[in-house]
């Protein structure tokens, strides 16, 4: 295999280990290695050097004294969808809320119509474009949810697109099944019936084709309550799938408490989380996937990240890229928002978009840090330190991106 050396790294900033970091470790677990070099063999890191040491290698990238980190991980996206929803913005500006728009047939149900009409190839091309944009900004692994089909044919279509993106496109994309994203028109007023339909008609087919790793559910007022969400996730576990939960985005109805009780890998959104939810997540070892871009776009409160970190809950920061509540795939912007709005330190932010995000998609043993034995996903930033990386707003500071040992930018 070809060897590659990245030398003359001003600061190599990386979390360490394979497990998510909460509490003080989210900050203190980051190493800042000066005058570093990284030796790559094929798709794996084989050596991390410091104090100006660097082995001989014919294939060399000179980092020019810049900052280097692990490749970023976006652990929450709704990547596969048809259409956009720019026509809903005037409704929001006039004060219409998320649930109000959904109840009127907009929101997720609007995207449902466009997604059902789109062919698999059309969905693939749209997602491929988005993934390439994300890759060029330093995001080397992306989680992608279904949830805009809400029937057998179209949920499977979305998940097959995700598989194609990995197999044909070569992207590092993690599939999540989320048919329990909204109640479709066919089951209007009958969420119990729809959950039963997912469990009996869609989930077995997803399992047969091995189309996902995770199952997610939207536990929220007007969508699915705790009892329905528990049923969905317990059946997912029976099939061997790992679980996630959209929780406490608008109201704290018990979704985050449920996440801790069942040991979900992650709970997501959490804008309205209360003390009981934070305590349950800490006890259950649940990672908090926070979505500051959504708070910004919807002009809502920001999740109480500091309270979660202080309680020992590992925090990840993700985009929530989707056509309605966050039509942005810019994880760097979310890092800046995490710094300014969550009041997280630069080290905490780095952990949030690398190791903790990697653990939120069950990849902590292979990606998320720059250590020997890990996959060679790295970013050379047009920045001299972490402070500058989270300080700049709206600019793409990724100068060189390496995924699986290959230079992609």
C-alpha positions as CSV (number, residue, x, y, z in Angstrom):
1,X,0.0,0.0,0.0
2,X,1.1,3.6,-0.7
3,X,2.5,5.5,2.3
4,X,1.6,9.1,2.8
5,X,3.1,11.6,5.3
6,X,1.5,14.8,6.5
7,X,4.4,16.9,8.0
8,X,4.9,20.3,9.4
9,X,1.6,20.4,11.2
10,X,1.5,23.4,13.5
11,X,-1.1,22.0,15.8
12,X,-2.6,18.5,15.6
13,X,-5.8,18.7,17.7
14,X,-7.6,15.4,18.5
15,X,-9.7,13.7,21.0
16,X,-8.4,10.3,22.1
17,X,-9.9,6.9,22.6
18,X,-12.9,5.0,21.2
19,X,-15.7,6.1,23.6
20,X,-17.7,9.3,23.8
21,X,-16.5,12.0,26.1
22,X,-18.8,13.8,28.5
23,X,-18.3,16.1,31.4
24,X,-14.8,17.6,31.8
25,X,-13.4,15.0,29.4
26,X,-15.2,16.6,26.5
27,X,-12.7,19.5,26.9
28,X,-9.7,17.9,28.7
29,X,-9.7,14.8,26.5
30,X,-8.4,16.8,23.5
31,X,-4.7,16.6,22.9
32,X,-3.0,19.6,21.2
33,X,0.2,18.2,19.6
34,X,2.6,20.8,18.3
35,X,5.1,20.3,15.4
36,X,3.4,17.1,14.5
37,X,3.4,14.6,11.6
38,X,1.0,11.8,10.7
39,X,2.1,8.7,8.7
40,X,-0.6,6.9,6.7
41,X,-0.4,3.5,5.1
42,X,-3.3,2.8,2.7
43,X,-6.4,3.9,4.5
44,X,-5.1,3.7,8.1
45,X,-3.0,5.9,10.4
46,X,0.1,4.1,11.4
47,X,2.0,6.7,13.4
48,X,1.6,10.1,15.0
49,X,4.8,12.0,15.6
50,X,5.5,15.1,17.6
51,X,8.2,17.6,18.4
52,X,9.2,18.0,14.8
53,X,9.9,14.3,14.2
54,X,8.9,12.8,10.9
55,X,9.8,9.5,9.2
56,X,11.1,9.3,5.6
57,X,8.4,9.1,3.0
58,X,8.3,9.7,-0.7
59,X,4.7,10.9,-0.7
60,X,4.5,14.0,1.4
61,X,1.9,16.7,2.2
62,X,3.4,19.8,3.8
63,X,0.7,21.2,6.2
64,X,2.6,24.6,6.3
65,X,2.2,25.0,10.0
66,X,-1.6,24.7,9.9
67,X,-4.1,23.1,12.2
68,X,-5.0,19.4,11.5
69,X,-7.9,17.5,13.0
70,X,-9.7,14.3,12.3
71,X,-12.3,14.4,9.6
72,X,-15.7,15.8,10.8
73,X,-18.7,13.5,11.4
74,X,-22.2,14.8,10.8
75,X,-24.3,12.4,12.9
76,X,-27.8,13.8,12.1
77,X,-29.1,14.5,8.6
78,X,-32.2,14.0,6.6
79,X,-30.2,13.7,3.4
80,X,-32.6,11.8,1.1
81,X,-35.5,14.0,0.0
82,X,-37.3,15.4,-3.0
83,X,-38.1,19.1,-3.4
84,X,-37.4,22.1,-1.2
85,X,-39.7,24.1,1.0
86,X,-38.8,27.8,0.4
87,X,-42.5,28.6,0.1
88,X,-43.0,27.9,3.8
89,X,-40.7,30.7,4.9
90,X,-43.3,33.5,4.6
91,X,-45.6,31.4,6.8
92,X,-42.9,31.2,9.4
93,X,-42.2,34.9,9.2
94,X,-45.9,35.5,9.9
95,X,-45.6,33.4,13.0
96,X,-46.7,29.9,12.0
97,X,-45.1,27.3,14.1
98,X,-43.6,23.9,13.1
99,X,-46.6,21.9,14.3
100,X,-49.1,24.3,12.8
101,X,-47.5,24.0,9.4
102,X,-47.4,20.2,9.7
103,X,-51.0,20.1,10.7
104,X,-52.0,22.1,7.6
105,X,-50.3,19.5,5.4
106,X,-47.0,21.3,5.1
107,X,-43.6,20.5,6.6
108,X,-42.7,16.8,6.4
109,X,-45.9,16.0,4.6
110,X,-45.0,18.4,1.8
111,X,-41.6,16.8,1.4
112,X,-43.3,13.4,1.5
113,X,-45.2,14.3,-1.8
114,X,-42.0,15.4,-3.6
115,X,-40.1,12.3,-2.3
116,X,-42.7,9.9,-3.4
117,X,-42.7,11.4,-6.9
118,X,-38.9,11.4,-7.3
119,X,-37.2,8.4,-8.8
120,X,-34.4,6.6,-7.1
121,X,-31.9,8.0,-9.5
122,X,-33.2,11.6,-8.9
123,X,-32.8,11.1,-5.1
124,X,-29.4,9.7,-5.6
125,X,-28.1,12.6,-7.7
126,X,-29.5,15.2,-5.3
127,X,-27.9,13.4,-2.3
128,X,-24.6,12.9,-4.1
129,X,-24.3,16.6,-4.8
130,X,-25.0,17.4,-1.1
131,X,-22.4,14.8,0.1
132,X,-19.8,16.2,-2.2
133,X,-20.4,19.7,-0.8
134,X,-20.1,18.3,2.7
135,X,-16.9,16.4,1.9
136,X,-15.2,19.5,0.5
137,X,-15.9,21.3,3.8
138,X,-14.2,18.5,5.8
139,X,-17.1,16.2,6.6
140,X,-15.9,12.6,5.9
141,X,-18.7,10.6,7.5
142,X,-22.5,11.4,7.4
143,X,-25.5,9.8,9.0
144,X,-28.6,9.8,6.7
145,X,-32.2,9.1,7.7
146,X,-35.2,8.0,5.7
147,X,-38.6,9.3,6.8
148,X,-40.0,11.2,3.8
149,X,-41.6,8.2,2.2
150,X,-43.8,6.9,5.1
151,X,-44.9,3.8,3.2
152,X,-43.3,0.6,2.2
153,X,-42.2,1.5,-1.4
154,X,-40.8,4.9,-0.7
155,X,-39.1,4.2,2.7
156,X,-37.3,1.3,1.0
157,X,-36.4,3.6,-1.9
158,X,-34.8,6.1,0.4
159,X,-32.8,3.4,2.2
160,X,-31.6,1.9,-1.1
161,X,-30.4,5.3,-2.2
162,X,-28.3,5.5,1.0
163,X,-26.8,2.0,0.2
164,X,-26.0,3.1,-3.3
165,X,-24.2,6.2,-2.0
166,X,-22.0,4.0,0.0
167,X,-21.5,1.2,-2.5
168,X,-21.4,3.1,-5.8
169,X,-20.5,6.6,-4.7
170,X,-17.9,5.5,-2.1
171,X,-19.2,7.8,0.5
172,X,-19.0,7.0,4.2
173,X,-22.7,7.2,5.0
174,X,-24.6,5.6,7.9
175,X,-28.2,4.6,7.2
176,X,-31.0,5.2,9.7
177,X,-34.6,4.0,9.2
178,X,-37.1,6.7,10.3
179,X,-40.5,5.9,8.9
180,X,-41.8,7.1,12.3
181,X,-41.1,10.7,11.3
182,X,-44.7,11.8,10.9
183,X,-48.2,10.2,10.4
184,X,-48.8,9.9,6.7
185,X,-52.2,10.9,5.1
186,X,-53.2,7.3,4.8
187,X,-53.2,7.0,8.6
188,X,-54.3,10.5,9.5
189,X,-55.6,10.6,13.1
190,X,-54.3,7.1,13.7
191,X,-50.7,7.1,14.9
192,X,-51.1,3.8,16.7
193,X,-52.2,2.2,13.5
194,X,-49.3,3.7,11.6
195,X,-46.7,2.4,14.2
196,X,-48.3,-1.0,13.9
197,X,-48.0,-0.7,10.1
198,X,-44.3,0.2,10.3
199,X,-43.6,-2.7,12.6
200,X,-45.5,-5.4,10.6
201,X,-45.1,-4.2,7.0
202,X,-42.0,-2.0,6.6
203,X,-39.5,-3.0,9.3
204,X,-39.3,-6.7,8.4
205,X,-38.5,-5.8,4.8
206,X,-35.8,-3.3,5.9
207,X,-34.3,-6.1,8.0
208,X,-34.5,-8.6,5.2
209,X,-32.5,-6.3,2.9
210,X,-30.2,-5.2,5.7
211,X,-30.9,-1.5,4.7
212,X,-30.2,0.3,8.0
213,X,-28.1,0.2,11.2
214,X,-30.3,2.5,13.3
215,X,-34.0,3.1,13.8
216,X,-35.2,6.6,14.9
217,X,-38.6,7.9,15.9
218,X,-40.0,11.5,16.3
219,X,-41.3,11.6,19.9
220,X,-43.1,14.9,20.1
221,X,-46.4,16.6,20.7
222,X,-48.7,16.0,17.7
223,X,-46.5,13.2,16.3
224,X,-45.7,10.1,18.4
225,X,-46.0,9.9,22.2
226,X,-43.8,8.0,24.6
227,X,-45.8,4.8,24.5
228,X,-45.8,4.7,20.7
229,X,-42.1,5.6,20.5
230,X,-41.2,2.9,23.0
231,X,-43.1,0.3,21.0
232,X,-41.3,1.4,17.8
233,X,-37.8,1.3,19.3
234,X,-38.4,-2.0,21.2
235,X,-39.4,-3.7,18.0
236,X,-36.3,-2.2,16.3
237,X,-34.1,-3.8,19.0
238,X,-35.8,-7.2,18.5
239,X,-34.6,-7.0,14.9
240,X,-31.1,-6.1,16.1
241,X,-31.1,-2.5,15.1
242,X,-29.5,0.2,17.3
243,X,-31.8,3.0,18.4
244,X,-32.0,6.8,18.2
245,X,-34.8,9.2,19.2
246,X,-35.9,12.7,18.1
247,X,-36.8,14.1,21.6
248,X,-37.8,17.3,23.3
249,X,-37.5,19.5,20.3
250,X,-40.6,21.5,21.1
251,X,-42.0,20.0,24.3
252,X,-40.4,17.8,27.0
253,X,-43.0,15.0,26.8
254,X,-40.6,12.2,28.0
255,X,-38.6,11.3,24.9
256,X,-35.2,12.0,26.5
257,X,-36.2,10.1,29.6
258,X,-37.2,7.2,27.3
259,X,-33.8,7.4,25.6
260,X,-32.0,6.8,28.9
261,X,-34.4,4.0,30.0
262,X,-33.9,2.0,26.8
263,X,-30.2,2.8,26.4
264,X,-30.6,4.5,23.0
265,X,-27.3,5.4,21.3
266,X,-28.4,9.0,20.9
267,X,-31.2,11.4,21.6
268,X,-31.5,14.3,19.1
269,X,-32.7,18.0,19.1
270,X,-33.3,18.4,22.9
271,X,-34.1,22.1,22.8
272,X,-36.8,21.7,25.5
273,X,-35.1,19.0,27.6
274,X,-35.6,19.2,31.4
275,X,-33.6,17.9,34.3
276,X,-35.3,14.5,34.3
277,X,-34.3,14.0,30.7
278,X,-30.7,15.1,31.3
279,X,-30.5,12.8,34.3
280,X,-31.9,9.8,32.4
281,X,-29.6,10.3,29.5
282,X,-26.5,10.6,31.7
283,X,-27.5,7.4,33.6
284,X,-28.2,5.6,30.3
285,X,-25.0,6.6,28.5
286,X,-27.0,8.4,25.8
287,X,-25.2,10.8,23.4
288,X,-26.9,14.2,22.9
289,X,-27.0,15.1,19.2
290,X,-27.6,18.9,19.2
291,X,-28.6,20.9,16.1
292,X,-27.8,24.6,16.5
293,X,-28.5,25.3,12.8
294,X,-32.1,24.3,13.3
295,X,-32.5,26.6,16.3
296,X,-31.0,29.5,14.3
297,X,-33.2,28.8,11.2
298,X,-36.4,28.5,13.1
299,X,-35.5,31.3,15.5
300,X,-35.9,29.0,18.5
301,X,-34.1,28.5,21.7
302,X,-30.8,26.7,21.7
303,X,-30.4,23.4,23.5
304,X,-28.9,23.7,27.0
305,X,-25.6,22.1,26.0
306,X,-23.7,23.4,29.1
307,X,-26.2,21.7,31.5
308,X,-25.8,18.4,29.6
309,X,-22.0,18.5,29.6
310,X,-21.9,19.4,33.3
311,X,-24.2,16.4,34.0
312,X,-21.8,14.1,32.1
313,X,-23.9,13.7,28.9
314,X,-21.6,13.5,25.8
315,X,-22.6,16.2,23.4
316,X,-22.3,15.9,19.6
317,X,-23.0,18.8,17.2
318,X,-24.7,18.0,13.9
319,X,-26.4,19.9,11.0
320,X,-29.9,18.4,10.8
321,X,-29.6,19.1,7.0
322,X,-33.2,18.9,5.6
323,X,-35.4,20.9,3.3
324,X,-37.6,22.5,6.0
325,X,-36.1,23.4,9.3
326,X,-32.4,23.5,8.4
327,X,-31.6,23.7,4.6
328,X,-27.9,23.9,5.3
329,X,-25.2,21.2,5.3
330,X,-22.6,23.5,6.8
331,X,-21.2,21.8,9.8
332,X,-18.5,24.4,10.2
333,X,-21.3,27.0,10.8
334,X,-22.8,24.7,13.4
335,X,-19.4,24.5,15.1
336,X,-19.3,28.3,15.3
337,X,-22.9,28.3,16.7
338,X,-21.8,25.7,19.3
339,X,-19.1,28.0,20.4
340,X,-21.2,31.2,20.5
341,X,-24.7,29.9,21.5
342,X,-23.9,26.7,23.4
343,X,-21.0,28.4,25.1
344,X,-18.8,25.4,24.4
345,X,-15.0,25.6,24.4
346,X,-13.2,25.1,21.1
347,X,-12.0,21.7,22.5
348,X,-15.6,20.7,23.4
349,X,-16.7,21.7,20.0
350,X,-14.0,19.6,18.3
351,X,-14.9,16.6,20.4
352,X,-18.6,17.2,19.5
353,X,-18.0,17.0,15.7
354,X,-15.4,14.2,15.8
355,X,-15.3,11.5,18.5
356,X,-18.7,12.1,20.1
357,X,-20.4,12.3,16.7
358,X,-18.5,9.1,15.6
359,X,-19.8,7.3,18.6
360,X,-23.3,8.5,17.9
361,X,-23.1,6.5,14.7
362,X,-21.2,3.6,16.4
363,X,-17.9,4.3,14.6
364,X,-15.9,5.4,17.6
365,X,-13.4,2.5,17.3
366,X,-12.5,3.4,13.6
367,X,-12.9,7.2,13.1
368,X,-13.2,10.4,15.1
369,X,-9.6,10.8,16.3
370,X,-6.1,11.0,14.9
371,X,-4.5,7.9,16.4
372,X,-2.6,4.9,15.2
373,X,-5.0,2.2,14.0
374,X,-7.8,4.6,13.1
375,X,-9.0,5.2,9.6
376,X,-7.1,8.0,7.8
377,X,-9.8,10.7,7.7
378,X,-8.1,14.1,8.3
379,X,-8.5,17.8,7.5
380,X,-5.8,20.4,7.1
381,X,-7.4,23.7,8.0
382,X,-6.6,27.2,6.8
383,X,-6.3,28.0,10.5
384,X,-3.5,28.1,13.0
385,X,-5.4,26.9,16.0
386,X,-8.8,25.7,17.2
387,X,-9.8,29.1,18.4
388,X,-9.6,30.5,14.9
389,X,-11.5,27.5,13.5
390,X,-14.6,28.1,15.6
391,X,-14.2,31.9,15.5
392,X,-14.6,32.3,11.8
393,X,-18.2,32.3,10.6
394,X,-19.6,31.2,7.2
395,X,-16.3,30.5,5.5
396,X,-15.1,27.1,4.4
397,X,-11.7,26.8,6.1
398,X,-11.0,23.2,4.9
399,X,-7.8,23.5,2.8
400,X,-7.1,19.7,2.3
401,X,-9.4,16.8,3.0
402,X,-8.2,13.2,3.3
403,X,-10.7,10.4,3.4
404,X,-9.6,6.8,3.8
405,X,-6.0,7.8,3.1
406,X,-6.9,9.5,-0.2
407,X,-6.8,13.2,-0.9
408,X,-10.3,14.3,-2.0
409,X,-9.6,18.1,-1.9
